[in-house]
Amino acid sequence: MDARSIVTSTLALRRSHPAVPLQEVFDLVMQGADGHTIDFANAGSRGGSLAWPTSPFGQLIAEVFDPVMPPGDWGLIDLPDPGFREKMWALWCAEVLSKFAARYRVTVAGI
């Protein structure tokens, strides 16, 4: 599966069907992804990844898969403190993206 099409489809469906629970949007878009590697690397994106926490797609991931921190709080990752950013990124990968990957049984790459 292509990461760019996953991102584009998720964002488009969210915009066109705002009343549909976001988890259902992800479930629809991720149909057939089981066992695939999804490479979110994108040099032109903030953080070099389409799945960066403050990207539009990252914010949707946070909304569904982070039960602790509100999506907007992930903006802290963009503070100019490399050590803090590194810790936030590790937390994002371990606590949020890992849940996304587990639900859809995919390997997340390019992060």
Phi and psi restraints in degrees (range 20) as a CNS / XPLOR table:
assign (resid 1 and name C) (resid 2 and name N)
       (resid 2 and name CA) (resid 2 and name C) 1.0 -93.1 20.0 2
assign (resid 2 and name N) (resid 2 and name CA)
       (resid 2 and name C) (resid 3 and name N) 1.0 125.9 20.0 2
assign (resid 2 and name C) (resid 3 and name N)
       (resid 3 and name CA) (resid 3 and name C) 1.0 -59.6 20.0 2
assign (resid 3 and name N) (resid 3 and name CA)
       (resid 3 and name C) (resid 4 and name N) 1.0 -41.9 20.0 2
assign (resid 3 and name C) (resid 4 and name N)
       (resid 4 and name CA) (resid 4 and name C) 1.0 -61.5 20.0 2
assign (resid 4 and name N) (resid 4 and name CA)
       (resid 4 and name C) (resid 5 and name N) 1.0 -40.6 20.0 2
assign (resid 4 and name C) (resid 5 and name N)
       (resid 5 and name CA) (resid 5 and name C) 1.0 -70.0 20.0 2
assign (resid 5 and name N) (resid 5 and name CA)
       (resid 5 and name C) (resid 6 and name N) 1.0 -33.4 20.0 2
assign (resid 5 and name C) (resid 6 and name N)
       (resid 6 and name CA) (resid 6 and name C) 1.0 -63.1 20.0 2
assign (resid 6 and name N) (resid 6 and name CA)
       (resid 6 and name C) (resid 7 and name N) 1.0 -47.8 20.0 2
assign (resid 6 and name C) (resid 7 and name N)
       (resid 7 and name CA) (resid 7 and name C) 1.0 -62.6 20.0 2
assign (resid 7 and name N) (resid 7 and name CA)
       (resid 7 and name C) (resid 8 and name N) 1.0 -49.6 20.0 2
assign (resid 7 and name C) (resid 8 and name N)
       (resid 8 and name CA) (resid 8 and name C) 1.0 -60.9 20.0 2
assign (resid 8 and name N) (resid 8 and name CA)
       (resid 8 and name C) (resid 9 and name N) 1.0 -45.4 20.0 2
assign (resid 8 and name C) (resid 9 and name N)
       (resid 9 and name CA) (resid 9 and name C) 1.0 -65.3 20.0 2
assign (resid 9 and name N) (resid 9 and name CA)
       (resid 9 and name C) (resid 10 and name N) 1.0 -42.8 20.0 2
assign (resid 9 and name C) (resid 10 and name N)
       (resid 10 and name CA) (resid 10 and name C) 1.0 -62.3 20.0 2
assign (resid 10 and name N) (resid 10 and name CA)
       (resid 10 and name C) (resid 11 and name N) 1.0 -47.3 20.0 2
assign (resid 10 and name C) (resid 11 and name N)
       (resid 11 and name CA) (resid 11 and name C) 1.0 -64.4 20.0 2
assign (resid 11 and name N) (resid 11 and name CA)
       (resid 11 and name C) (resid 12 and name N) 1.0 -41.4 20.0 2
assign (resid 11 and name C) (resid 12 and name N)
       (resid 12 and name CA) (resid 12 and name C) 1.0 -65.6 20.0 2
assign (resid 12 and name N) (resid 12 and name CA)
       (resid 12 and name C) (resid 13 and name N) 1.0 -44.5 20.0 2
assign (resid 12 and name C) (resid 13 and name N)
       (resid 13 and name CA) (resid 13 and name C) 1.0 -65.5 20.0 2
assign (resid 13 and name N) (resid 13 and name CA)
       (resid 13 and name C) (resid 14 and name N) 1.0 -37.2 20.0 2
assign (resid 13 and name C) (resid 14 and name N)
       (resid 14 and name CA) (resid 14 and name C) 1.0 -63.5 20.0 2
assign (resid 14 and name N) (resid 14 and name CA)
       (resid 14 and name C) (resid 15 and name N) 1.0 -41.5 20.0 2
assign (resid 14 and name C) (resid 15 and name N)
       (resid 15 and name CA) (resid 15 and name C) 1.0 -68.5 20.0 2
assign (resid 15 and name N) (resid 15 and name CA)
       (resid 15 and name C) (resid 16 and name N) 1.0 -42.4 20.0 2
assign (resid 15 and name C) (resid 16 and name N)
       (resid 16 and name CA) (resid 16 and name C) 1.0 -81.0 20.0 2
assign (resid 16 and name N) (resid 16 and name CA)
       (resid 16 and name C) (resid 17 and name N) 1.0 -20.8 20.0 2
assign (resid 16 and name C) (resid 17 and name N)
       (resid 17 and name CA) (resid 17 and name C) 1.0 -133.8 20.0 2
assign (resid 17 and name N) (resid 17 and name CA)
       (resid 17 and name C) (resid 18 and name N) 1.0 63.9 20.0 2
assign (resid 17 and name C) (resid 18 and name N)
       (resid 18 and name CA) (resid 18 and name C) 1.0 -64.6 20.0 2
assign (resid 18 and name N) (resid 18 and name CA)
       (resid 18 and name C) (resid 19 and name N) 1.0 -19.9 20.0 2
assign (resid 18 and name C) (resid 19 and name N)
       (resid 19 and name CA) (resid 19 and name C) 1.0 -81.4 20.0 2
assign (resid 19 and name N) (resid 19 and name CA)
       (resid 19 and name C) (resid 20 and name N) 1.0 -16.5 20.0 2
assign (resid 19 and name C) (resid 20 and name N)
       (resid 20 and name CA) (resid 20 and name C) 1.0 -75.4 20.0 2
assign (resid 20 and name N) (resid 20 and name CA)
       (resid 20 and name C) (resid 21 and name N) 1.0 130.9 20.0 2
assign (resid 20 and name C) (resid 21 and name N)
       (resid 21 and name CA) (resid 21 and name C) 1.0 -54.8 20.0 2
assign (resid 21 and name N) (resid 21 and name CA)
       (resid 21 and name C) (resid 22 and name N) 1.0 136.8 20.0 2
assign (resid 21 and name C) (resid 22 and name N)
       (resid 22 and name CA) (resid 22 and name C) 1.0 -59.1 20.0 2
assign (resid 22 and name N) (resid 22 and name CA)
       (resid 22 and name C) (resid 23 and name N) 1.0 -35.4 20.0 2
assign (resid 22 and name C) (resid 23 and name N)
       (resid 23 and name CA) (resid 23 and name C) 1.0 -58.7 20.0 2
assign (resid 23 and name N) (resid 23 and name CA)
       (resid 23 and name C) (resid 24 and name N) 1.0 -38.3 20.0 2
assign (resid 23 and name C) (resid 24 and name N)
       (resid 24 and name CA) (resid 24 and name C) 1.0 -68.0 20.0 2
assign (resid 24 and name N) (resid 24 and name CA)
       (resid 24 and name C) (resid 25 and name N) 1.0 -35.8 20.0 2
assign (resid 24 and name C) (resid 25 and name N)
       (resid 25 and name CA) (resid 25 and name C) 1.0 -61.6 20.0 2
assign (resid 25 and name N) (resid 25 and name CA)
       (resid 25 and name C) (resid 26 and name N) 1.0 -50.0 20.0 2
assign (resid 25 and name C) (resid 26 and name N)
       (resid 26 and name CA) (resid 26 and name C) 1.0 -58.9 20.0 2
assign (resid 26 and name N) (resid 26 and name CA)
       (resid 26 and name C) (resid 27 and name N) 1.0 -44.7 20.0 2
assign (resid 26 and name C) (resid 27 and name N)
       (resid 27 and name CA) (resid 27 and name C) 1.0 -59.0 20.0 2
assign (resid 27 and name N) (resid 27 and name CA)
       (resid 27 and name C) (resid 28 and name N) 1.0 -40.8 20.0 2
assign (resid 27 and name C) (resid 28 and name N)
       (resid 28 and name CA) (resid 28 and name C) 1.0 -66.4 20.0 2
assign (resid 28 and name N) (resid 28 and name CA)
       (resid 28 and name C) (resid 29 and name N) 1.0 -49.0 20.0 2
assign (resid 28 and name C) (resid 29 and name N)
       (resid 29 and name CA) (resid 29 and name C) 1.0 -64.1 20.0 2
assign (resid 29 and name N) (resid 29 and name CA)
       (resid 29 and name C) (resid 30 and name N) 1.0 -36.2 20.0 2
assign (resid 29 and name C) (resid 30 and name N)
       (resid 30 and name CA) (resid 30 and name C) 1.0 -86.9 20.0 2
assign (resid 30 and name N) (resid 30 and name CA)
       (resid 30 and name C) (resid 31 and name N) 1.0 3.4 20.0 2
assign (resid 30 and name C) (resid 31 and name N)
       (resid 31 and name CA) (resid 31 and name C) 1.0 -56.1 20.0 2
assign (resid 31 and name N) (resid 31 and name CA)
       (resid 31 and name C) (resid 32 and name N) 1.0 132.3 20.0 2
assign (resid 31 and name C) (resid 32 and name N)
       (resid 32 and name CA) (resid 32 and name C) 1.0 84.9 20.0 2
assign (resid 32 and name N) (resid 32 and name CA)
       (resid 32 and name C) (resid 33 and name N) 1.0 1.9 20.0 2
assign (resid 32 and name C) (resid 33 and name N)
       (resid 33 and name CA) (resid 33 and name C) 1.0 -82.3 20.0 2
assign (resid 33 and name N) (resid 33 and name CA)
       (resid 33 and name C) (resid 34 and name N) 1.0 -17.0 20.0 2
assign (resid 33 and name C) (resid 34 and name N)
       (resid 34 and name CA) (resid 34 and name C) 1.0 -45.3 20.0 2
assign (resid 34 and name N) (resid 34 and name CA)
       (resid 34 and name C) (resid 35 and name N) 1.0 122.8 20.0 2
assign (resid 34 and name C) (resid 35 and name N)
       (resid 35 and name CA) (resid 35 and name C) 1.0 87.5 20.0 2
assign (resid 35 and name N) (resid 35 and name CA)
       (resid 35 and name C) (resid 36 and name N) 1.0 -6.9 20.0 2
assign (resid 35 and name C) (resid 36 and name N)
       (resid 36 and name CA) (resid 36 and name C) 1.0 -84.9 20.0 2
assign (resid 36 and name N) (resid 36 and name CA)
       (resid 36 and name C) (resid 37 and name N) 1.0 158.5 20.0 2
assign (resid 36 and name C) (resid 37 and name N)
       (resid 37 and name CA) (resid 37 and name C) 1.0 -99.6 20.0 2
assign (resid 37 and name N) (resid 37 and name CA)
       (resid 37 and name C) (resid 38 and name N) 1.0 126.7 20.0 2
assign (resid 37 and name C) (resid 38 and name N)
       (resid 38 and name CA) (resid 38 and name C) 1.0 -107.1 20.0 2
assign (resid 38 and name N) (resid 38 and name CA)
       (resid 38 and name C) (resid 39 and name N) 1.0 114.8 20.0 2
assign (resid 38 and name C) (resid 39 and name N)
       (resid 39 and name CA) (resid 39 and name C) 1.0 -98.6 20.0 2
assign (resid 39 and name N) (resid 39 and name CA)
       (resid 39 and name C) (resid 40 and name N) 1.0 105.6 20.0 2
assign (resid 39 and name C) (resid 40 and name N)
       (resid 40 and name CA) (resid 40 and name C) 1.0 -89.1 20.0 2
assign (resid 40 and name N) (resid 40 and name CA)
       (resid 40 and name C) (resid 41 and name N) 1.0 5.7 20.0 2
assign (resid 40 and name C) (resid 41 and name N)
       (resid 41 and name CA) (resid 41 and name C) 1.0 -61.1 20.0 2
assign (resid 41 and name N) (resid 41 and name CA)
       (resid 41 and name C) (resid 42 and name N) 1.0 136.1 20.0 2
assign (resid 41 and name C) (resid 42 and name N)
       (resid 42 and name CA) (resid 42 and name C) 1.0 -160.2 20.0 2
assign (resid 42 and name N) (resid 42 and name CA)
       (resid 42 and name C) (resid 43 and name N) 1.0 104.2 20.0 2
assign (resid 42 and name C) (resid 43 and name N)
       (resid 43 and name CA) (resid 43 and name C) 1.0 -57.6 20.0 2
assign (resid 43 and name N) (resid 43 and name CA)
       (resid 43 and name C) (resid 44 and name N) 1.0 -28.1 20.0 2
assign (resid 43 and name C) (resid 44 and name N)
       (resid 44 and name CA) (resid 44 and name C) 1.0 -82.2 20.0 2
assign (resid 44 and name N) (resid 44 and name CA)
       (resid 44 and name C) (resid 45 and name N) 1.0 -6.1 20.0 2
assign (resid 44 and name C) (resid 45 and name N)
       (resid 45 and name CA) (resid 45 and name C) 1.0 -94.3 20.0 2
assign (resid 45 and name N) (resid 45 and name CA)
       (resid 45 and name C) (resid 46 and name N) 1.0 154.2 20.0 2
assign (resid 45 and name C) (resid 46 and name N)
       (resid 46 and name CA) (resid 46 and name C) 1.0 -57.0 20.0 2
assign (resid 46 and name N) (resid 46 and name CA)
       (resid 46 and name C) (resid 47 and name N) 1.0 132.7 20.0 2
assign (resid 46 and name C) (resid 47 and name N)
       (resid 47 and name CA) (resid 47 and name C) 1.0 73.2 20.0 2
assign (resid 47 and name N) (resid 47 and name CA)
       (resid 47 and name C) (resid 48 and name N) 1.0 1.7 20.0 2
assign (resid 47 and name C) (resid 48 and name N)
       (resid 48 and name CA) (resid 48 and name C) 1.0 74.8 20.0 2
assign (resid 48 and name N) (resid 48 and name CA)
       (resid 48 and name C) (resid 49 and name N) 1.0 13.5 20.0 2
assign (resid 48 and name C) (resid 49 and name N)
       (resid 49 and name CA) (resid 49 and name C) 1.0 -143.0 20.0 2
assign (resid 49 and name N) (resid 49 and name CA)
       (resid 49 and name C) (resid 50 and name N) 1.0 138.0 20.0 2
assign (resid 49 and name C) (resid 50 and name N)
       (resid 50 and name CA) (resid 50 and name C) 1.0 -66.5 20.0 2
assign (resid 50 and name N) (resid 50 and name CA)
       (resid 50 and name C) (resid 51 and name N) 1.0 -17.5 20.0 2
assign (resid 50 and name C) (resid 51 and name N)
       (resid 51 and name CA) (resid 51 and name C) 1.0 -102.5 20.0 2
assign (resid 51 and name N) (resid 51 and name CA)
       (resid 51 and name C) (resid 52 and name N) 1.0 19.2 20.0 2
assign (resid 51 and name C) (resid 52 and name N)
       (resid 52 and name CA) (resid 52 and name C) 1.0 -59.8 20.0 2
assign (resid 52 and name N) (resid 52 and name CA)
       (resid 52 and name C) (resid 53 and name N) 1.0 139.5 20.0 2
assign (resid 52 and name C) (resid 53 and name N)
       (resid 53 and name CA) (resid 53 and name C) 1.0 -55.3 20.0 2
assign (resid 53 and name N) (resid 53 and name CA)
       (resid 53 and name C) (resid 54 and name N) 1.0 -29.6 20.0 2
assign (resid 53 and name C) (resid 54 and name N)
       (resid 54 and name CA) (resid 54 and name C) 1.0 -95.6 20.0 2
assign (resid 54 and name N) (resid 54 and name CA)
       (resid 54 and name C) (resid 55 and name N) 1.0 0.1 20.0 2
assign (resid 54 and name C) (resid 55 and name N)
       (resid 55 and name CA) (resid 55 and name C) 1.0 -70.5 20.0 2
assign (resid 55 and name N) (resid 55 and name CA)
       (resid 55 and name C) (resid 56 and name N) 1.0 159.2 20.0 2
assign (resid 55 and name C) (resid 56 and name N)
       (resid 56 and name CA) (resid 56 and name C) 1.0 -55.5 20.0 2
assign (resid 56 and name N) (resid 56 and name CA)
       (resid 56 and name C) (resid 57 and name N) 1.0 -41.6 20.0 2
assign (resid 56 and name C) (resid 57 and name N)
       (resid 57 and name CA) (resid 57 and name C) 1.0 -68.1 20.0 2
assign (resid 57 and name N) (resid 57 and name CA)
       (resid 57 and name C) (resid 58 and name N) 1.0 -42.2 20.0 2
assign (resid 57 and name C) (resid 58 and name N)
       (resid 58 and name CA) (resid 58 and name C) 1.0 -59.9 20.0 2
assign (resid 58 and name N) (resid 58 and name CA)
       (resid 58 and name C) (resid 59 and name N) 1.0 -37.6 20.0 2
assign (resid 58 and name C) (resid 59 and name N)
       (resid 59 and name CA) (resid 59 and name C) 1.0 -64.4 20.0 2
assign (resid 59 and name N) (resid 59 and name CA)
       (resid 59 and name C) (resid 60 and name N) 1.0 -36.6 20.0 2
assign (resid 59 and name C) (resid 60 and name N)
       (resid 60 and name CA) (resid 60 and name C) 1.0 -69.5 20.0 2
assign (resid 60 and name N) (resid 60 and name CA)
       (resid 60 and name C) (resid 61 and name N) 1.0 -39.8 20.0 2
assign (resid 60 and name C) (resid 61 and name N)
       (resid 61 and name CA) (resid 61 and name C) 1.0 -59.5 20.0 2
assign (resid 61 and name N) (resid 61 and name CA)
       (resid 61 and name C) (resid 62 and name N) 1.0 -45.6 20.0 2
assign (resid 61 and name C) (resid 62 and name N)
       (resid 62 and name CA) (resid 62 and name C) 1.0 -61.6 20.0 2
assign (resid 62 and name N) (resid 62 and name CA)
       (resid 62 and name C) (resid 63 and name N) 1.0 -40.3 20.0 2
assign (resid 62 and name C) (resid 63 and name N)
       (resid 63 and name CA) (resid 63 and name C) 1.0 -59.6 20.0 2
assign (resid 63 and name N) (resid 63 and name CA)
       (resid 63 and name C) (resid 64 and name N) 1.0 -37.6 20.0 2
assign (resid 63 and name C) (resid 64 and name N)
       (resid 64 and name CA) (resid 64 and name C) 1.0 -90.5 20.0 2
assign (resid 64 and name N) (resid 64 and name CA)
       (resid 64 and name C) (resid 65 and name N) 1.0 -41.8 20.0 2
assign (resid 64 and name C) (resid 65 and name N)
       (resid 65 and name CA) (resid 65 and name C) 1.0 -105.2 20.0 2
assign (resid 65 and name N) (resid 65 and name CA)
       (resid 65 and name C) (resid 66 and name N) 1.0 1.2 20.0 2
assign (resid 65 and name C) (resid 66 and name N)
       (resid 66 and name CA) (resid 66 and name C) 1.0 -116.6 20.0 2
assign (resid 66 and name N) (resid 66 and name CA)
       (resid 66 and name C) (resid 67 and name N) 1.0 97.4 20.0 2
assign (resid 66 and name C) (resid 67 and name N)
       (resid 67 and name CA) (resid 67 and name C) 1.0 -77.4 20.0 2
assign (resid 67 and name N) (resid 67 and name CA)
       (resid 67 and name C) (resid 68 and name N) 1.0 -5.9 20.0 2
assign (resid 67 and name C) (resid 68 and name N)
       (resid 68 and name CA) (resid 68 and name C) 1.0 -101.8 20.0 2
assign (resid 68 and name N) (resid 68 and name CA)
       (resid 68 and name C) (resid 69 and name N) 1.0 -51.0 20.0 2
assign (resid 68 and name C) (resid 69 and name N)
       (resid 69 and name CA) (resid 69 and name C) 1.0 -106.4 20.0 2
assign (resid 69 and name N) (resid 69 and name CA)
       (resid 69 and name C) (resid 70 and name N) 1.0 131.8 20.0 2
assign (resid 69 and name C) (resid 70 and name N)
       (resid 70 and name CA) (resid 70 and name C) 1.0 -61.8 20.0 2
assign (resid 70 and name N) (resid 70 and name CA)
       (resid 70 and name C) (resid 71 and name N) 1.0 145.3 20.0 2
assign (resid 70 and name C) (resid 71 and name N)
       (resid 71 and name CA) (resid 71 and name C) 1.0 -51.0 20.0 2
assign (resid 71 and name N) (resid 71 and name CA)
       (resid 71 and name C) (resid 72 and name N) 1.0 -41.2 20.0 2
assign (resid 71 and name C) (resid 72 and name N)
       (resid 72 and name CA) (resid 72 and name C) 1.0 -61.7 20.0 2
assign (resid 72 and name N) (resid 72 and name CA)
       (resid 72 and name C) (resid 73 and name N) 1.0 -27.2 20.0 2
assign (resid 72 and name C) (resid 73 and name N)
       (resid 73 and name CA) (resid 73 and name C) 1.0 -67.2 20.0 2
assign (resid 73 and name N) (resid 73 and name CA)
       (resid 73 and name C) (resid 74 and name N) 1.0 -18.4 20.0 2
assign (resid 73 and name C) (resid 74 and name N)
       (resid 74 and name CA) (resid 74 and name C) 1.0 -67.8 20.0 2
assign (resid 74 and name N) (resid 74 and name CA)
       (resid 74 and name C) (resid 75 and name N) 1.0 -10.9 20.0 2
assign (resid 74 and name C) (resid 75 and name N)
       (resid 75 and name CA) (resid 75 and name C) 1.0 -60.0 20.0 2
assign (resid 75 and name N) (resid 75 and name CA)
       (resid 75 and name C) (resid 76 and name N) 1.0 -20.4 20.0 2
assign (resid 75 and name C) (resid 76 and name N)
       (resid 76 and name CA) (resid 76 and name C) 1.0 -60.7 20.0 2
assign (resid 76 and name N) (resid 76 and name CA)
       (resid 76 and name C) (resid 77 and name N) 1.0 -23.2 20.0 2
assign (resid 76 and name C) (resid 77 and name N)
       (resid 77 and name CA) (resid 77 and name C) 1.0 -64.9 20.0 2
assign (resid 77 and name N) (resid 77 and name CA)
       (resid 77 and name C) (resid 78 and name N) 1.0 -20.4 20.0 2
assign (resid 77 and name C) (resid 78 and name N)
       (resid 78 and name CA) (resid 78 and name C) 1.0 -90.0 20.0 2
assign (resid 78 and name N) (resid 78 and name CA)
       (resid 78 and name C) (resid 79 and name N) 1.0 4.8 20.0 2
assign (resid 78 and name C) (resid 79 and name N)
       (resid 79 and name CA) (resid 79 and name C) 1.0 -64.4 20.0 2
assign (resid 79 and name N) (resid 79 and name CA)
       (resid 79 and name C) (resid 80 and name N) 1.0 150.8 20.0 2
assign (resid 79 and name C) (resid 80 and name N)
       (resid 80 and name CA) (resid 80 and name C) 1.0 -79.5 20.0 2
assign (resid 80 and name N) (resid 80 and name CA)
       (resid 80 and name C) (resid 81 and name N) 1.0 42.2 20.0 2
assign (resid 80 and name C) (resid 81 and name N)
       (resid 81 and name CA) (resid 81 and name C) 1.0 -120.7 20.0 2
assign (resid 81 and name N) (resid 81 and name CA)
       (resid 81 and name C) (resid 82 and name N) 1.0 100.9 20.0 2
assign (resid 81 and name C) (resid 82 and name N)
       (resid 82 and name CA) (resid 82 and name C) 1.0 -57.3 20.0 2
assign (resid 82 and name N) (resid 82 and name CA)
       (resid 82 and name C) (resid 83 and name N) 1.0 -37.6 20.0 2
assign (resid 82 and name C) (resid 83 and name N)
       (resid 83 and name CA) (resid 83 and name C) 1.0 -65.2 20.0 2
assign (resid 83 and name N) (resid 83 and name CA)
       (resid 83 and name C) (resid 84 and name N) 1.0 -42.9 20.0 2
assign (resid 83 and name C) (resid 84 and name N)
       (resid 84 and name CA) (resid 84 and name C) 1.0 -66.0 20.0 2
assign (resid 84 and name N) (resid 84 and name CA)
       (resid 84 and name C) (resid 85 and name N) 1.0 -43.6 20.0 2
assign (resid 84 and name C) (resid 85 and name N)
       (resid 85 and name CA) (resid 85 and name C) 1.0 -58.5 20.0 2
assign (resid 85 and name N) (resid 85 and name CA)
       (resid 85 and name C) (resid 86 and name N) 1.0 -43.5 20.0 2
assign (resid 85 and name C) (resid 86 and name N)
       (resid 86 and name CA) (resid 86 and name C) 1.0 -61.3 20.0 2
assign (resid 86 and name N) (resid 86 and name CA)
       (resid 86 and name C) (resid 87 and name N) 1.0 -41.6 20.0 2
assign (resid 86 and name C) (resid 87 and name N)
       (resid 87 and name CA) (resid 87 and name C) 1.0 -67.1 20.0 2
assign (resid 87 and name N) (resid 87 and name CA)
       (resid 87 and name C) (resid 88 and name N) 1.0 -41.2 20.0 2
assign (resid 87 and name C) (resid 88 and name N)
       (resid 88 and name CA) (resid 88 and name C) 1.0 -64.4 20.0 2
assign (resid 88 and name N) (resid 88 and name CA)
       (resid 88 and name C) (resid 89 and name N) 1.0 -41.0 20.0 2
assign (resid 88 and name C) (resid 89 and name N)
       (resid 89 and name CA) (resid 89 and name C) 1.0 -63.4 20.0 2
assign (resid 89 and name N) (resid 89 and name CA)
       (resid 89 and name C) (resid 90 and name N) 1.0 -42.4 20.0 2
assign (resid 89 and name C) (resid 90 and name N)
       (resid 90 and name CA) (resid 90 and name C) 1.0 -62.1 20.0 2
assign (resid 90 and name N) (resid 90 and name CA)
       (resid 90 and name C) (resid 91 and name N) 1.0 -40.7 20.0 2
assign (resid 90 and name C) (resid 91 and name N)
       (resid 91 and name CA) (resid 91 and name C) 1.0 -64.5 20.0 2
assign (resid 91 and name N) (resid 91 and name CA)
       (resid 91 and name C) (resid 92 and name N) 1.0 -43.5 20.0 2
assign (resid 91 and name C) (resid 92 and name N)
       (resid 92 and name CA) (resid 92 and name C) 1.0 -57.6 20.0 2
assign (resid 92 and name N) (resid 92 and name CA)
       (resid 92 and name C) (resid 93 and name N) 1.0 -48.4 20.0 2
assign (resid 92 and name C) (resid 93 and name N)
       (resid 93 and name CA) (resid 93 and name C) 1.0 -66.0 20.0 2
assign (resid 93 and name N) (resid 93 and name CA)
       (resid 93 and name C) (resid 94 and name N) 1.0 -44.2 20.0 2
assign (resid 93 and name C) (resid 94 and name N)
       (resid 94 and name CA) (resid 94 and name C) 1.0 -77.2 20.0 2
assign (resid 94 and name N) (resid 94 and name CA)
       (resid 94 and name C) (resid 95 and name N) 1.0 -35.5 20.0 2
assign (resid 94 and name C) (resid 95 and name N)
       (resid 95 and name CA) (resid 95 and name C) 1.0 -106.8 20.0 2
assign (resid 95 and name N) (resid 95 and name CA)
       (resid 95 and name C) (resid 96 and name N) 1.0 -19.5 20.0 2
assign (resid 95 and name C) (resid 96 and name N)
       (resid 96 and name CA) (resid 96 and name C) 1.0 -117.1 20.0 2
assign (resid 96 and name N) (resid 96 and name CA)
       (resid 96 and name C) (resid 97 and name N) 1.0 -60.2 20.0 2
assign (resid 96 and name C) (resid 97 and name N)
       (resid 97 and name CA) (resid 97 and name C) 1.0 -61.5 20.0 2
assign (resid 97 and name N) (resid 97 and name CA)
       (resid 97 and name C) (resid 98 and name N) 1.0 -32.1 20.0 2
assign (resid 97 and name C) (resid 98 and name N)
       (resid 98 and name CA) (resid 98 and name C) 1.0 -63.3 20.0 2
assign (resid 98 and name N) (resid 98 and name CA)
       (resid 98 and name C) (resid 99 and name N) 1.0 -35.2 20.0 2
assign (resid 98 and name C) (resid 99 and name N)
       (resid 99 and name CA) (resid 99 and name C) 1.0 -69.6 20.0 2
assign (resid 99 and name N) (resid 99 and name CA)
       (resid 99 and name C) (resid 100 and name N) 1.0 -40.5 20.0 2
assign (resid 99 and name C) (resid 100 and name N)
       (resid 100 and name CA) (resid 100 and name C) 1.0 -59.1 20.0 2
assign (resid 100 and name N) (resid 100 and name CA)
       (resid 100 and name C) (resid 101 and name N) 1.0 -49.3 20.0 2
assign (resid 100 and name C) (resid 101 and name N)
       (resid 101 and name CA) (resid 101 and name C) 1.0 -62.7 20.0 2
assign (resid 101 and name N) (resid 101 and name CA)
       (resid 101 and name C) (resid 102 and name N) 1.0 -41.2 20.0 2
assign (resid 101 and name C) (resid 102 and name N)
       (resid 102 and name CA) (resid 102 and name C) 1.0 -66.8 20.0 2
assign (resid 102 and name N) (resid 102 and name CA)
       (resid 102 and name C) (resid 103 and name N) 1.0 -42.9 20.0 2
assign (resid 102 and name C) (resid 103 and name N)
       (resid 103 and name CA) (resid 103 and name C) 1.0 -60.6 20.0 2
assign (resid 103 and name N) (resid 103 and name CA)
       (resid 103 and name C) (resid 104 and name N) 1.0 -40.3 20.0 2
assign (resid 103 and name C) (resid 104 and name N)
       (resid 104 and name CA) (resid 104 and name C) 1.0 -100.9 20.0 2
assign (resid 104 and name N) (resid 104 and name CA)
       (resid 104 and name C) (resid 105 and name N) 1.0 5.5 20.0 2
assign (resid 104 and name C) (resid 105 and name N)
       (resid 105 and name CA) (resid 105 and name C) 1.0 50.1 20.0 2
assign (resid 105 and name N) (resid 105 and name CA)
       (resid 105 and name C) (resid 106 and name N) 1.0 51.4 20.0 2
assign (resid 105 and name C) (resid 106 and name N)
       (resid 106 and name CA) (resid 106 and name C) 1.0 -121.4 20.0 2
assign (resid 106 and name N) (resid 106 and name CA)
       (resid 106 and name C) (resid 107 and name N) 1.0 162.1 20.0 2
assign (resid 106 and name C) (resid 107 and name N)
       (resid 107 and name CA) (resid 107 and name C) 1.0 -101.8 20.0 2
assign (resid 107 and name N) (resid 107 and name CA)
       (resid 107 and name C) (resid 108 and name N) 1.0 126.7 20.0 2
assign (resid 107 and name C) (resid 108 and name N)
       (resid 108 and name CA) (resid 108 and name C) 1.0 -95.2 20.0 2
assign (resid 108 and name N) (resid 108 and name CA)
       (resid 108 and name C) (resid 109 and name N) 1.0 125.7 20.0 2
assign (resid 108 and name C) (resid 109 and name N)
       (resid 109 and name CA) (resid 109 and name C) 1.0 -125.9 20.0 2
assign (resid 109 and name N) (resid 109 and name CA)
       (resid 109 and name C) (resid 110 and name N) 1.0 171.8 20.0 2
assign (resid 109 and name C) (resid 110 and name N)
       (resid 110 and name CA) (resid 110 and name C) 1.0 71.5 20.0 2
assign (resid 110 and name N) (resid 110 and name CA)
       (resid 110 and name C) (resid 111 and name N) 1.0 31.9 20.0 2
